[in-house]
């Protein structure tokens, strides 16, 4: 939040512009269940040709898919302890 306040980070994702795609993802993964934040992250990976998502949630690598079938490139930092 500090970086956002200083203008170092400028989010470009606009939910109102991506609402239909996000809604489709929420429906597709309703059995997981996928929450709004997860759907937004998956959608963001679809907007870039070569994304890498840094996360501790394995669902992004093991369950969710970008563009319907492509595995999401993820960087899963070692958390030391149980895997999630």
KETORTOR-969632 format. One record per atom (N, C-alpha, C, O): residue number from 1; residue in three letters; x, y, z. Coordinates in steps of 0.02 Angstrom, whole numbers, plus 50000, padded with zeros to 5 digits. Layout:
BEGIN
{node NUM; ALA; {X; Y; Z}}
...
This chain:
BEGIN
{node 1; UNK; {50041; 49940; 50000}}
{node 1; UNK; {50000; 50000; 50000}}
{node 1; UNK; {50044; 50063; 50000}}
{node 1; UNK; {50026; 50114; 49970}}
{node 2; UNK; {50100; 50058; 50034}}
{node 2; UNK; {50146; 50115; 50034}}
{node 2; UNK; {50172; 50130; 49964}}
{node 2; UNK; {50175; 50189; 49944}}
{node 3; UNK; {50189; 50078; 49927}}
{node 3; UNK; {50213; 50088; 49858}}
{node 3; UNK; {50159; 50118; 49814}}
{node 3; UNK; {50173; 50159; 49771}}
{node 4; UNK; {50097; 50098; 49826}}
{node 4; UNK; {50041; 50126; 49789}}
{node 4; UNK; {50033; 50200; 49806}}
{node 4; UNK; {50023; 50241; 49761}}
{node 5; UNK; {50036; 50216; 49870}}
{node 5; UNK; {50029; 50286; 49892}}
{node 5; UNK; {50084; 50330; 49863}}
{node 5; UNK; {50072; 50389; 49848}}
{node 6; UNK; {50144; 50302; 49855}}
{node 6; UNK; {50200; 50341; 49828}}
{node 6; UNK; {50200; 50344; 49752}}
{node 6; UNK; {50241; 50380; 49722}}
{node 7; UNK; {50156; 50306; 49720}}
{node 7; UNK; {50153; 50306; 49648}}
{node 7; UNK; {50203; 50260; 49615}}
{node 7; UNK; {50213; 50263; 49554}}
{node 8; UNK; {50235; 50216; 49654}}
{node 8; UNK; {50284; 50169; 49627}}
{node 8; UNK; {50247; 50114; 49589}}
{node 8; UNK; {50271; 50090; 49537}}
{node 9; UNK; {50190; 50093; 49615}}
{node 9; UNK; {50150; 50041; 49584}}
{node 9; UNK; {50087; 50074; 49557}}
{node 9; UNK; {50053; 50112; 49592}}
{node 10; UNK; {50071; 50058; 49496}}
{node 10; UNK; {50010; 50086; 49465}}
{node 10; UNK; {49970; 50029; 49434}}
{node 10; UNK; {49983; 50009; 49377}}
{node 11; UNK; {49921; 50003; 49471}}
{node 11; UNK; {49881; 49949; 49444}}
{node 11; UNK; {49844; 49971; 49381}}
{node 11; UNK; {49815; 50025; 49378}}
{node 12; UNK; {49845; 49927; 49331}}
{node 12; UNK; {49810; 49943; 49269}}
{node 12; UNK; {49749; 49899; 49258}}
{node 12; UNK; {49710; 49911; 49212}}
{node 13; UNK; {49741; 49849; 49300}}
{node 13; UNK; {49682; 49805; 49293}}
{node 13; UNK; {49620; 49843; 49314}}
{node 13; UNK; {49617; 49872; 49369}}
{node 14; UNK; {49570; 49843; 49271}}
{node 14; UNK; {49507; 49878; 49285}}
{node 14; UNK; {49451; 49826; 49284}}
{node 14; UNK; {49431; 49802; 49231}}
{node 15; UNK; {49426; 49810; 49343}}
{node 15; UNK; {49376; 49758; 49349}}
{node 15; UNK; {49314; 49774; 49308}}
{node 15; UNK; {49285; 49729; 49278}}
{node 16; UNK; {49294; 49836; 49305}}
{node 16; UNK; {49235; 49853; 49266}}
{node 16; UNK; {49243; 49837; 49192}}
{node 16; UNK; {49194; 49822; 49158}}
{node 17; UNK; {49305; 49840; 49167}}
{node 17; UNK; {49318; 49823; 49097}}
{node 17; UNK; {49324; 49748; 49086}}
{node 17; UNK; {49314; 49723; 49030}}
{node 18; UNK; {49341; 49711; 49138}}
{node 18; UNK; {49352; 49639; 49133}}
{node 18; UNK; {49297; 49598; 49167}}
{node 18; UNK; {49304; 49537; 49175}}
{node 19; UNK; {49243; 49631; 49186}}
{node 19; UNK; {49190; 49598; 49225}}
{node 19; UNK; {49161; 49536; 49191}}
{node 19; UNK; {49150; 49485; 49224}}
{node 20; UNK; {49149; 49539; 49127}}
{node 20; UNK; {49120; 49481; 49092}}
{node 20; UNK; {49167; 49421; 49094}}
{node 20; UNK; {49145; 49365; 49107}}
{node 21; UNK; {49231; 49432; 49081}}
{node 21; UNK; {49280; 49378; 49082}}
{node 21; UNK; {49289; 49351; 49153}}
{node 21; UNK; {49295; 49290; 49162}}
{node 22; UNK; {49289; 49395; 49203}}
{node 22; UNK; {49296; 49373; 49272}}
{node 22; UNK; {49234; 49333; 49293}}
{node 22; UNK; {49240; 49282; 49328}}
{node 23; UNK; {49176; 49355; 49272}}
{node 23; UNK; {49114; 49319; 49288}}
{node 23; UNK; {49116; 49249; 49257}}
{node 23; UNK; {49094; 49201; 49289}}
{node 24; UNK; {49141; 49243; 49197}}
{node 24; UNK; {49147; 49178; 49164}}
{node 24; UNK; {49193; 49132; 49203}}
{node 24; UNK; {49178; 49073; 49212}}
{node 25; UNK; {49249; 49158; 49227}}
{node 25; UNK; {49296; 49119; 49267}}
{node 25; UNK; {49264; 49096; 49333}}
{node 25; UNK; {49271; 49039; 49353}}
{node 26; UNK; {49228; 49142; 49366}}
{node 26; UNK; {49195; 49124; 49429}}
{node 26; UNK; {49144; 49068; 49418}}
{node 26; UNK; {49137; 49024; 49460}}
{node 27; UNK; {49109; 49071; 49363}}
{node 27; UNK; {49061; 49018; 49347}}
{node 27; UNK; {49095; 48953; 49331}}
{node 27; UNK; {49075; 48900; 49355}}
{node 28; UNK; {49148; 48956; 49291}}
{node 28; UNK; {49184; 48896; 49271}}
{node 28; UNK; {49213; 48859; 49331}}
{node 28; UNK; {49212; 48797; 49333}}
{node 29; UNK; {49239; 48896; 49379}}
{node 29; UNK; {49272; 48866; 49436}}
{node 29; UNK; {49229; 48869; 49500}}
{node 29; UNK; {49257; 48869; 49555}}
{node 30; UNK; {49164; 48872; 49493}}
{node 30; UNK; {49120; 48877; 49551}}
{node 30; UNK; {49125; 48817; 49597}}
{node 30; UNK; {49110; 48822; 49657}}
{node 31; UNK; {49147; 48760; 49571}}
{node 31; UNK; {49153; 48700; 49613}}
{node 31; UNK; {49218; 48699; 49653}}
{node 31; UNK; {49225; 48655; 49696}}
{node 32; UNK; {49265; 48745; 49640}}
{node 32; UNK; {49330; 48743; 49674}}
{node 32; UNK; {49324; 48767; 49746}}
{node 32; UNK; {49354; 48732; 49788}}
{node 33; UNK; {49293; 48818; 49768}}
{node 33; UNK; {49268; 48876; 49732}}
{node 33; UNK; {49323; 48929; 49722}}
{node 33; UNK; {49370; 48934; 49762}}
{node 34; UNK; {49315; 48967; 49670}}
{node 34; UNK; {49360; 49022; 49654}}
{node 34; UNK; {49330; 49085; 49683}}
{node 34; UNK; {49270; 49096; 49678}}
{node 35; UNK; {49372; 49127; 49715}}
{node 35; UNK; {49346; 49190; 49740}}
{node 35; UNK; {49362; 49246; 49690}}
{node 35; UNK; {49397; 49235; 49640}}
{node 36; UNK; {49337; 49305; 49703}}
{node 36; UNK; {49345; 49361; 49657}}
{node 36; UNK; {49418; 49378; 49646}}
{node 36; UNK; {49439; 49391; 49590}}
{node 37; UNK; {49458; 49378; 49699}}
{node 37; UNK; {49529; 49394; 49692}}
{node 37; UNK; {49564; 49343; 49647}}
{node 37; UNK; {49604; 49362; 49604}}
{node 38; UNK; {49550; 49279; 49657}}
{node 38; UNK; {49580; 49227; 49614}}
{node 38; UNK; {49560; 49237; 49541}}
{node 38; UNK; {49602; 49232; 49496}}
{node 39; UNK; {49497; 49251; 49529}}
{node 39; UNK; {49473; 49261; 49461}}
{node 39; UNK; {49507; 49321; 49428}}
{node 39; UNK; {49525; 49319; 49369}}
{node 40; UNK; {49518; 49374; 49467}}
{node 40; UNK; {49552; 49433; 49439}}
{node 40; UNK; {49625; 49416; 49422}}
{node 40; UNK; {49650; 49438; 49371}}
{node 41; UNK; {49658; 49377; 49464}}
{node 41; UNK; {49727; 49358; 49450}}
{node 41; UNK; {49732; 49314; 49388}}
{node 41; UNK; {49776; 49323; 49346}}
{node 42; UNK; {49686; 49266; 49382}}
{node 42; UNK; {49686; 49224; 49322}}
{node 42; UNK; {49675; 49267; 49260}}
{node 42; UNK; {49709; 49259; 49210}}
{node 43; UNK; {49627; 49312; 49265}}
{node 43; UNK; {49613; 49356; 49208}}
{node 43; UNK; {49674; 49399; 49190}}
{node 43; UNK; {49688; 49409; 49131}}
{node 44; UNK; {49709; 49423; 49240}}
{node 44; UNK; {49769; 49463; 49226}}
{node 44; UNK; {49821; 49422; 49189}}
{node 44; UNK; {49855; 49449; 49145}}
{node 45; UNK; {49827; 49358; 49204}}
{node 45; UNK; {49876; 49316; 49168}}
{node 45; UNK; {49855; 49307; 49095}}
{node 45; UNK; {49897; 49294; 49052}}
{node 46; UNK; {49790; 49314; 49082}}
{node 46; UNK; {49766; 49307; 49013}}
{node 46; UNK; {49779; 49369; 48971}}
{node 46; UNK; {49779; 49367; 48910}}
{node 47; UNK; {49791; 49424; 49004}}
{node 47; UNK; {49800; 49488; 48969}}
{node 47; UNK; {49872; 49499; 48944}}
{node 47; UNK; {49884; 49545; 48905}}
{node 48; UNK; {49918; 49457; 48967}}
{node 48; UNK; {49988; 49465; 48949}}
{node 48; UNK; {50014; 49402; 48916}}
{node 48; UNK; {49994; 49346; 48934}}
{node 49; UNK; {50058; 49410; 48868}}
{node 49; UNK; {50084; 49353; 48829}}
{node 49; UNK; {50126; 49306; 48871}}
{node 49; UNK; {50120; 49245; 48865}}
{node 50; UNK; {50168; 49333; 48914}}
{node 50; UNK; {50214; 49291; 48953}}
{node 50; UNK; {50212; 49310; 49027}}
{node 50; UNK; {50260; 49337; 49054}}
{node 51; UNK; {50155; 49296; 49060}}
{node 51; UNK; {50150; 49315; 49131}}
{node 51; UNK; {50184; 49264; 49177}}
{node 51; UNK; {50192; 49206; 49159}}
{node 52; UNK; {50203; 49287; 49236}}
{node 52; UNK; {50223; 49242; 49290}}
{node 52; UNK; {50189; 49268; 49353}}
{node 52; UNK; {50197; 49326; 49372}}
{node 53; UNK; {50151; 49225; 49383}}
{node 53; UNK; {50114; 49242; 49444}}
{node 53; UNK; {50153; 49218; 49505}}
{node 53; UNK; {50168; 49159; 49510}}
{node 54; UNK; {50169; 49264; 49550}}
{node 54; UNK; {50202; 49246; 49613}}
{node 54; UNK; {50147; 49235; 49664}}
{node 54; UNK; {50108; 49281; 49679}}
{node 55; UNK; {50144; 49175; 49692}}
{node 55; UNK; {50090; 49158; 49738}}
{node 55; UNK; {50111; 49101; 49783}}
{node 55; UNK; {50160; 49065; 49769}}
{node 56; UNK; {50075; 49092; 49837}}
{node 56; UNK; {50085; 49034; 49880}}
{node 56; UNK; {50027; 48985; 49871}}
{node 56; UNK; {50026; 48932; 49903}}
{node 57; UNK; {49979; 49001; 49828}}
{node 57; UNK; {49921; 48959; 49815}}
{node 57; UNK; {49934; 48913; 49756}}
{node 57; UNK; {49940; 48936; 49699}}
{node 58; UNK; {49937; 48849; 49769}}
{node 58; UNK; {49951; 48800; 49716}}
{node 58; UNK; {49894; 48793; 49666}}
{node 58; UNK; {49904; 48765; 49612}}
{node 59; UNK; {49834; 48817; 49683}}
{node 59; UNK; {49778; 48813; 49637}}
{node 59; UNK; {49794; 48846; 49570}}
{node 59; UNK; {49770; 48825; 49518}}
{node 60; UNK; {49835; 48898; 49572}}
{node 60; UNK; {49852; 48933; 49511}}
{node 60; UNK; {49894; 48891; 49464}}
{node 60; UNK; {49891; 48899; 49403}}
{node 61; UNK; {49932; 48845; 49491}}
{node 61; UNK; {49972; 48800; 49449}}
{node 61; UNK; {49936; 48735; 49435}}
{node 61; UNK; {49939; 48708; 49379}}
{node 62; UNK; {49900; 48709; 49485}}
{node 62; UNK; {49872; 48642; 49481}}
{node 62; UNK; {49800; 48639; 49457}}
{node 62; UNK; {49779; 48588; 49429}}
{node 63; UNK; {49761; 48692; 49467}}
{node 63; UNK; {49689; 48689; 49452}}
{node 63; UNK; {49669; 48740; 49398}}
{node 63; UNK; {49641; 48721; 49347}}
{node 64; UNK; {49683; 48803; 49410}}
{node 64; UNK; {49660; 48855; 49364}}
{node 64; UNK; {49699; 48853; 49299}}
{node 64; UNK; {49757; 48834; 49298}}
{node 65; UNK; {49666; 48874; 49246}}
{node 65; UNK; {49697; 48878; 49180}}
{node 65; UNK; {49682; 48945; 49148}}
{node 65; UNK; {49628; 48974; 49157}}
{node 66; UNK; {49731; 48971; 49111}}
{node 66; UNK; {49721; 49033; 49075}}
{node 66; UNK; {49698; 49016; 49004}}
{node 66; UNK; {49719; 48966; 48976}}
{node 67; UNK; {49656; 49056; 48977}}
{node 67; UNK; {49627; 49044; 48911}}
{node 67; UNK; {49596; 48974; 48906}}
{node 67; UNK; {49597; 48943; 48853}}
{node 68; UNK; {49570; 48950; 48961}}
{node 68; UNK; {49533; 48887; 48961}}
{node 68; UNK; {49574; 48824; 48969}}
{node 68; UNK; {49549; 48775; 48996}}
{node 69; UNK; {49637; 48824; 48945}}
{node 69; UNK; {49674; 48761; 48946}}
{node 69; UNK; {49749; 48768; 48961}}
{node 69; UNK; {49782; 48717; 48971}}
{node 70; UNK; {49775; 48828; 48961}}
{node 70; UNK; {49847; 48837; 48971}}
{node 70; UNK; {49865; 48844; 49045}}
{node 70; UNK; {49833; 48882; 49081}}
{node 71; UNK; {49915; 48806; 49066}}
{node 71; UNK; {49937; 48812; 49135}}
{node 71; UNK; {49964; 48882; 49148}}
{node 71; UNK; {49996; 48912; 49105}}
{node 72; UNK; {49949; 48908; 49207}}
{node 72; UNK; {49972; 48975; 49226}}
{node 72; UNK; {50044; 48971; 49250}}
{node 72; UNK; {50058; 48934; 49298}}
{node 73; UNK; {50090; 49008; 49218}}
{node 73; UNK; {50159; 49008; 49242}}
{node 73; UNK; {50161; 49038; 49313}}
{node 73; UNK; {50141; 49096; 49322}}
{node 74; UNK; {50185; 49000; 49360}}
{node 74; UNK; {50185; 49023; 49430}}
{node 74; UNK; {50255; 49016; 49460}}
{node 74; UNK; {50294; 48974; 49441}}
{node 75; UNK; {50268; 49059; 49507}}
{node 75; UNK; {50326; 49056; 49549}}
{node 75; UNK; {50300; 49045; 49619}}
{node 75; UNK; {50269; 49090; 49648}}
{node 76; UNK; {50313; 48986; 49646}}
{node 76; UNK; {50288; 48967; 49712}}
{node 76; UNK; {50347; 48968; 49761}}
{node 76; UNK; {50385; 48920; 49763}}
{node 77; UNK; {50355; 49022; 49799}}
{node 77; UNK; {50411; 49025; 49846}}
{node 77; UNK; {50404; 48970; 49899}}
{node 77; UNK; {50349; 48953; 49920}}
{node 78; UNK; {50461; 48942; 49919}}
{node 78; UNK; {50460; 48892; 49972}}
{node 78; UNK; {50439; 48927; 50037}}
{node 78; UNK; {50469; 48976; 50058}}
{node 79; UNK; {50387; 48899; 50068}}
{node 79; UNK; {50360; 48930; 50128}}
{node 79; UNK; {50386; 48897; 50192}}
{node 79; UNK; {50370; 48920; 50247}}
{node 80; UNK; {50425; 48844; 50187}}
{node 80; UNK; {50452; 48810; 50246}}
{node 80; UNK; {50397; 48783; 50290}}
{node 80; UNK; {50373; 48820; 50333}}
{node 81; UNK; {50376; 48726; 50284}}
{node 81; UNK; {50320; 48698; 50321}}
{node 81; UNK; {50274; 48663; 50272}}
{node 81; UNK; {50295; 48643; 50218}}
{node 82; UNK; {50213; 48657; 50291}}
{node 82; UNK; {50165; 48622; 50249}}
{node 82; UNK; {50151; 48662; 50185}}
{node 82; UNK; {50146; 48723; 50186}}
{node 83; UNK; {50145; 48625; 50131}}
{node 83; UNK; {50124; 48655; 50068}}
{node 83; UNK; {50050; 48666; 50070}}
{node 83; UNK; {50014; 48627; 50100}}
{node 84; UNK; {50028; 48716; 50038}}
{node 84; UNK; {49957; 48731; 50036}}
{node 84; UNK; {49926; 48701; 49976}}
{node 84; UNK; {49866; 48708; 49965}}
